[in-house]
Amino acid sequence: MSNILIIGNGFDLYHGLPTRYSDLLFLAENWNEFYGNYMTATNLEENVDQFTVRLNNGKLSIESLLDFCNHKTTFNDEHIQFLNEHLTSNHWIKYFLEFGFQGKGWVDFEAAIDDALHKIDIFFSTVPKYSNDFSESYYEKDFFEKIQYFLLLTKDKYTDFKNVHENDVQSSMLREHKNYLISKLENELNVLNECLRLYLLEFVLKIKCDKYSKQVKSLNFNYLLNFNYTYTYRTIYGVKDTEHHPIHGDCINDNMILGIPDESFKRNLEFIHFAKYFQRISKKSGNFYKEWIKRPDSLTCSDVPCDVYIMGHSLSVNDKGILKDFFLNDWVRKITIFYHNQQAMDDLIVNLVYMFGQDYVIEQTGNNRIVFEKLNQAIDKNYETI
């Protein structure tokens, strides 16, 4: 039987790792303090690949940053210098910090990028209506403030829209301005992606994880579909005879995918470079996972449908293009979805309904093809060995 384990960022969080978008923003907010301590650190600990870091309920903290400084010799200084140059100046990171973004997870982070791009699209399609007397009075305050923030990226080439004149809003000029802004935001997203990659590579991957799950350890599967950029499963549970597909790339191979849902701007190719499906093609992350759930051309007595286990994935519509290959495939016999509390289970059900409709979810849970299993609390390896 070819069984499959699908993991998302909740898998890393369950094991106590600071892989939230808010951890990256925390590092950005406190970068100057960290960098000052990093440059002057002298009380250095033994040089080891992984070490214990003090976290605040799995989240990055000031104490965490001090612990990293004490292991200064483990860092790649070129990576630290890149972060020092870009982490606090990146336009997307500054955007989330300035407007106090409060999302639950990476799916919300990506949705906020998607929302910002839609605001930009709307803005450039409505400016001509107000050519001679353009001001924030034509838009809601939040909308206008965010647009003005992004327009700062084009001030080196274009005038401030608060003082536009009729000639400034000709269709050709607007197209050029919009394209210029989009290209700037693409570059800033690439820089954000690299900052995230180096955070995971230089910080998260160095944290010694002391937690594991008996339920996960006992799963019998042959294939691992990994939506994360890390190799947490391999680090904690060891290398199994398992085929591994990091569908969104990984921080080691420098092919990470971070973008907006596949369905967004489906008929507008101006924003195609932000779409996850485009990045998967461009960065060659592949779709060989499809072979895992492909019905054999000629069945034998040993050919049986596969079972799928899902842990730590929000089942967001952002990943519908991939998830539908499992949920809507009759070669998948059973799908077990792990959850950590009732609210999490409710959210998963809502997302399934949003993706596939209530009739599908009622039918599939009713016949036990889709089942939910409560995930027990992680066990401390210091007290019980794997």
C-alpha positions as CSV (number, residue, x, y, z in Angstrom):
1,M,0.0,0.0,0.0
2,S,1.3,3.5,-0.9
3,N,0.3,5.8,1.9
4,I,1.0,9.5,2.0
5,L,1.7,12.0,4.9
6,I,1.0,15.6,4.1
7,I,2.4,18.2,6.5
8,G,2.1,22.0,6.7
9,N,3.5,24.7,9.0
10,G,1.5,23.4,11.9
11,F,3.8,20.4,11.9
12,D,6.8,22.6,12.8
13,L,4.7,24.6,15.3
14,Y,3.6,21.4,17.0
15,H,7.2,20.5,17.5
16,G,7.9,23.8,19.1
17,L,9.7,25.6,16.3
18,P,9.3,29.4,15.6
19,T,8.2,29.3,12.0
20,R,5.3,31.7,12.2
21,Y,5.4,34.8,10.0
22,S,5.2,36.7,13.3
23,D,8.6,35.2,14.2
24,L,10.2,36.7,11.1
25,L,8.5,40.1,11.9
26,F,9.8,39.8,15.5
27,L,13.3,39.3,14.2
28,A,12.9,42.4,12.0
29,E,11.6,44.5,14.8
30,N,14.5,43.5,17.1
31,W,17.2,43.1,14.4
32,N,19.3,46.1,15.5
33,E,19.5,44.8,19.0
34,F,20.4,41.3,17.8
35,Y,23.0,42.5,15.3
36,G,24.7,44.7,17.9
37,N,25.0,41.7,20.3
38,Y,26.0,39.4,17.4
39,M,28.9,41.7,16.3
40,T,30.2,42.1,19.9
41,A,29.5,38.6,21.2
42,T,32.6,37.0,22.9
43,N,31.1,34.6,25.5
44,L,30.6,31.9,22.8
45,E,29.2,28.4,23.4
46,E,30.6,25.2,22.0
47,N,30.3,25.0,18.2
48,V,27.5,22.4,17.5
49,D,25.1,21.9,14.6
50,Q,22.0,22.3,16.9
51,F,21.6,23.8,20.3
52,T,18.9,24.7,22.8
53,V,17.2,28.0,22.4
54,R,14.9,29.7,24.9
55,L,11.5,30.3,23.3
56,N,8.3,31.9,24.6
57,N,5.7,29.1,24.0
58,G,7.4,28.2,20.8
59,K,7.8,31.8,19.7
60,L,10.9,33.8,19.1
61,S,11.9,36.1,22.0
62,I,14.7,38.4,23.2
63,E,16.2,35.5,25.1
64,S,16.1,33.5,21.9
65,L,18.2,36.1,20.1
66,L,20.7,36.2,23.0
67,D,21.1,32.4,22.7
68,F,21.7,32.7,19.0
69,C,24.4,35.3,19.6
70,N,26.1,32.9,22.0
71,H,26.5,30.5,19.1
72,K,27.8,33.1,16.7
73,T,30.4,30.8,15.2
74,T,27.6,28.6,13.7
75,F,26.4,31.5,11.4
76,N,27.3,32.2,7.9
77,D,28.4,35.8,8.1
78,E,27.4,36.6,4.5
79,H,23.9,35.5,5.3
80,I,23.8,37.7,8.4
81,Q,25.1,40.7,6.4
82,F,22.3,40.1,3.8
83,L,19.7,40.2,6.6
84,N,21.3,43.3,8.1
85,E,21.0,45.1,4.8
86,H,17.5,44.0,3.8
87,L,15.4,42.7,6.7
88,T,14.5,46.1,8.1
89,S,14.3,47.9,4.8
90,N,12.2,45.4,2.8
91,H,9.0,47.1,1.6
92,W,6.8,44.1,2.3
93,I,8.1,43.5,5.8
94,K,7.8,47.3,6.6
95,Y,4.3,47.2,5.2
96,F,3.2,44.4,7.7
97,L,4.9,46.1,10.6
98,E,3.6,49.6,9.8
99,F,0.0,48.6,9.3
100,G,0.0,46.2,12.3
101,F,-1.0,43.0,10.4
102,Q,-2.6,40.5,12.7
103,G,-3.2,37.2,10.9
104,K,-3.3,33.6,12.2
105,G,-0.7,32.0,9.9
106,W,1.2,32.1,6.6
107,V,-2.0,31.7,4.7
108,D,-3.2,35.0,6.1
109,F,0.2,36.6,5.4
110,E,-0.1,35.6,1.7
111,A,-3.7,36.7,1.6
112,A,-2.6,40.1,2.8
113,I,-0.1,40.3,-0.1
114,D,-3.0,39.3,-2.4
115,D,-5.2,42.0,-0.9
116,A,-2.5,44.7,-1.4
117,L,-2.1,43.7,-5.0
118,H,-5.8,43.9,-5.6
119,K,-5.9,47.4,-4.1
120,I,-3.1,48.5,-6.4
121,D,-5.1,47.0,-9.4
122,I,-8.2,48.8,-8.3
123,F,-6.4,52.1,-7.8
124,F,-4.8,52.3,-11.2
125,S,-8.2,51.4,-12.9
126,T,-10.0,54.3,-11.0
127,V,-7.5,57.1,-11.0
128,P,-8.6,58.5,-14.5
129,K,-12.0,59.2,-13.1
130,Y,-10.5,61.8,-10.8
131,S,-7.8,63.3,-13.0
132,N,-7.8,67.0,-11.9
133,D,-8.7,66.8,-8.2
134,F,-7.3,63.6,-6.9
135,S,-7.1,63.2,-3.1
136,E,-7.8,60.7,-0.4
137,S,-11.4,61.8,-0.2
138,Y,-12.2,59.6,-3.1
139,Y,-11.1,56.5,-1.3
140,E,-11.5,55.0,2.2
141,K,-8.7,56.1,4.5
142,D,-7.2,52.6,5.0
143,F,-7.2,52.0,1.2
144,F,-5.6,55.3,0.4
145,E,-2.9,55.1,3.1
146,K,-1.8,51.6,1.8
147,I,-1.7,52.8,-1.8
148,Q,0.4,55.8,-0.8
149,Y,2.7,53.5,1.0
150,F,3.3,51.4,-2.1
151,L,3.6,54.4,-4.3
152,L,6.7,55.4,-2.4
153,L,8.5,52.7,-4.3
154,T,8.0,54.7,-7.5
155,K,8.8,58.2,-6.3
156,D,12.2,58.0,-8.1
157,K,10.4,58.0,-11.4
158,Y,6.8,59.3,-11.0
159,T,5.2,62.2,-9.3
160,D,3.1,62.1,-6.1
161,F,-0.5,61.2,-6.9
162,K,-1.7,63.8,-4.4
163,N,-0.7,66.4,-6.9
164,V,-1.6,64.9,-10.2
165,H,-2.7,66.7,-13.3
166,E,-4.7,65.6,-16.3
167,N,-1.6,64.7,-18.3
168,D,-0.3,62.5,-15.5
169,V,-3.3,60.2,-15.7
170,Q,-3.3,59.3,-19.4
171,S,-3.8,55.6,-20.0
172,S,-0.3,55.0,-21.3
173,M,1.3,56.8,-18.4
174,L,-0.8,54.8,-15.9
175,R,0.1,51.5,-17.5
176,E,3.8,52.4,-17.3
177,H,3.5,53.5,-13.7
178,K,1.6,50.4,-12.7
179,N,4.1,48.1,-14.4
180,Y,7.0,49.9,-12.8
181,L,5.4,49.5,-9.4
182,I,4.6,45.8,-10.0
183,S,8.2,45.1,-11.0
184,K,9.4,46.8,-7.8
185,L,7.0,44.8,-5.7
186,E,8.2,41.6,-7.4
187,N,11.8,42.4,-6.5
188,E,10.8,43.2,-2.9
189,L,8.9,39.9,-2.7
190,N,12.1,38.1,-3.9
191,V,14.0,39.9,-1.1
192,L,11.4,38.9,1.4
193,N,11.6,35.3,0.3
194,E,15.4,35.4,0.7
195,C,15.1,36.9,4.2
196,L,12.7,34.2,5.2
197,R,15.0,31.5,3.7
198,L,18.0,32.8,5.6
199,Y,16.0,33.1,8.9
200,L,15.0,29.4,8.5
201,L,18.4,28.3,7.5
202,E,20.5,30.3,10.0
203,F,18.1,30.4,13.0
204,V,15.3,27.8,12.9
205,L,17.3,24.8,11.6
206,K,19.8,25.3,14.4
207,I,17.3,24.9,17.1
208,K,17.5,21.5,18.9
209,C,13.9,20.1,19.0
210,D,13.1,18.0,22.1
211,K,9.5,17.1,21.2
212,Y,7.9,14.3,19.1
213,S,4.6,12.6,18.6
214,K,3.9,8.9,19.1
215,Q,1.0,9.2,16.6
216,V,3.2,10.5,13.9
217,K,5.9,8.1,14.7
218,S,3.5,5.2,14.4
219,L,2.1,6.2,10.9
220,N,2.9,3.8,8.1
221,F,3.5,5.8,5.0
222,N,5.8,5.7,1.9
223,Y,5.5,9.2,0.7
224,L,5.9,12.6,2.3
225,L,4.4,15.7,0.7
226,N,5.9,18.7,2.5
227,F,4.4,22.2,2.3
228,N,7.1,23.5,4.6
229,Y,10.5,24.9,3.7
230,T,12.2,22.8,6.5
231,Y,13.2,19.2,7.1
232,T,11.7,18.8,10.5
233,Y,10.3,15.3,10.0
234,R,13.7,14.0,9.0
235,T,15.5,15.8,11.9
236,I,13.1,14.4,14.6
237,Y,12.0,11.0,13.3
238,G,15.0,10.1,11.2
239,V,15.3,9.0,7.6
240,K,12.8,6.4,6.5
241,D,12.5,4.6,3.2
242,T,10.2,7.5,2.1
243,E,10.0,9.5,-1.1
244,H,9.9,13.2,-0.1
245,H,8.4,16.1,-2.2
246,P,8.9,19.6,-0.9
247,I,6.2,21.1,-3.0
248,H,7.0,24.7,-2.1
249,G,10.7,24.3,-2.3
250,D,13.0,24.4,0.8
251,C,15.5,26.7,2.5
252,I,18.5,24.6,1.7
253,N,18.1,24.4,-2.0
254,D,17.1,28.0,-2.4
255,N,13.9,27.4,-4.4
256,M,11.2,28.5,-1.9
257,I,7.8,29.5,-3.1
258,L,5.9,32.3,-1.4
259,G,3.0,34.0,-3.2
260,I,-0.7,34.4,-3.7
261,P,-3.4,31.8,-4.4
262,D,-3.5,30.2,-7.9
263,E,-7.0,31.4,-8.5
264,S,-6.1,35.1,-7.8
265,F,-5.8,37.3,-10.9
266,K,-6.5,34.3,-13.0
267,R,-7.2,36.4,-16.1
268,N,-4.8,39.2,-15.3
269,L,-1.2,38.2,-16.2
270,E,0.2,41.4,-14.8
271,F,0.6,39.8,-11.4
272,I,1.5,36.3,-12.6
273,H,5.0,36.3,-11.0
274,F,3.3,36.5,-7.6
275,A,1.2,33.3,-8.2
276,K,2.3,30.1,-6.5
277,Y,1.5,28.0,-9.6
278,F,3.8,30.2,-11.7
279,Q,6.6,30.0,-9.1
280,R,6.2,26.2,-8.9
281,I,6.8,26.0,-12.6
282,S,9.6,28.7,-12.6
283,K,11.5,27.2,-9.7
284,K,10.8,23.6,-10.9
285,S,9.4,22.3,-7.6
286,G,7.6,19.7,-9.7
287,N,4.4,17.7,-9.4
288,F,5.7,14.2,-9.2
289,Y,3.5,13.7,-6.1
290,K,0.7,13.0,-8.7
291,E,2.4,9.6,-9.4
292,W,1.8,8.6,-5.8
293,I,-2.0,8.7,-6.3
294,K,-2.2,7.5,-9.9
295,R,-4.3,4.4,-10.5
296,P,-2.2,1.6,-12.0
297,D,-2.8,0.9,-15.7
298,S,-3.2,-2.8,-15.0
299,L,-4.4,-3.9,-11.5
300,T,-2.9,-6.8,-9.7
301,C,-4.0,-8.4,-6.4
302,S,-1.3,-6.3,-4.6
303,D,-2.6,-3.0,-6.0
304,V,-4.8,-1.3,-3.4
305,P,-5.9,2.3,-3.0
306,C,-3.8,4.6,-0.8
307,D,-4.5,6.3,2.5
308,V,-3.6,9.9,3.2
309,Y,-2.7,11.5,6.5
310,I,-2.7,15.3,7.0
311,M,-1.0,17.1,9.9
312,G,-0.4,20.8,10.4
313,H,-2.0,22.0,7.2
314,S,-4.8,24.5,7.4
315,L,-6.5,23.1,4.2
316,S,-6.6,26.7,2.9
317,V,-8.0,27.4,-0.5
318,N,-4.6,28.8,-1.4
319,D,-3.5,25.2,-1.9
320,K,-6.6,23.9,-3.5
321,G,-4.8,23.3,-6.8
322,I,-2.7,20.6,-5.0
323,L,-5.2,19.3,-2.4
324,K,-7.9,18.6,-4.9
325,D,-5.7,15.9,-6.4
326,F,-6.1,14.0,-3.1
327,F,-9.6,14.8,-2.0
328,L,-11.2,14.3,-5.4
329,N,-9.2,11.2,-6.3
330,D,-11.2,8.0,-6.0
331,W,-7.9,6.1,-5.7
332,V,-7.4,7.7,-2.3
333,R,-9.4,5.4,0.0
334,K,-9.2,7.3,3.3
335,I,-8.0,10.8,4.5
336,T,-7.2,11.2,8.1
337,I,-6.9,14.8,9.3
338,F,-5.1,15.5,12.6
339,Y,-6.3,18.4,14.7
340,H,-5.1,19.8,18.1
341,N,-8.3,21.3,19.5
342,Q,-12.0,21.8,18.7
343,Q,-11.5,25.2,17.2
344,A,-8.8,23.9,14.9
345,M,-11.1,21.1,13.8
346,D,-14.0,23.6,13.1
347,D,-11.7,25.8,11.0
348,L,-10.6,22.7,9.0
349,I,-14.2,21.8,8.3
350,V,-15.0,25.4,7.2
351,N,-12.0,25.4,4.8
352,L,-13.1,22.0,3.4
353,V,-16.6,23.3,2.7
354,Y,-15.1,26.5,1.2
355,M,-13.0,24.4,-1.2
356,F,-15.3,21.5,-2.1
357,G,-18.8,22.4,-0.9
358,Q,-21.0,21.3,2.0
359,D,-22.6,18.3,0.1
360,Y,-19.1,16.9,-0.5
361,V,-18.0,17.3,3.1
362,I,-21.2,15.9,4.5
363,E,-21.0,12.8,2.2
364,Q,-17.3,12.2,2.8
365,T,-17.3,12.5,6.5
366,G,-20.6,10.6,6.7
367,N,-19.1,7.5,5.0
368,N,-15.8,7.9,6.9
369,R,-13.7,8.5,3.9
370,I,-12.6,11.8,5.6
371,V,-12.0,11.4,9.4
372,F,-10.7,13.7,12.0
373,E,-8.3,12.5,14.7
374,K,-7.3,14.4,17.8
375,L,-3.6,15.0,18.0
376,N,-2.2,14.3,21.5
377,Q,0.3,16.7,23.1
378,A,3.9,16.3,22.0
379,I,6.1,14.3,24.2
380,D,9.4,15.6,25.6
381,K,12.3,13.5,24.3
382,N,14.3,14.3,27.4
383,Y,11.9,12.0,29.4
384,E,11.0,9.4,26.8
385,T,13.1,8.3,23.9
386,I,11.8,7.7,20.5
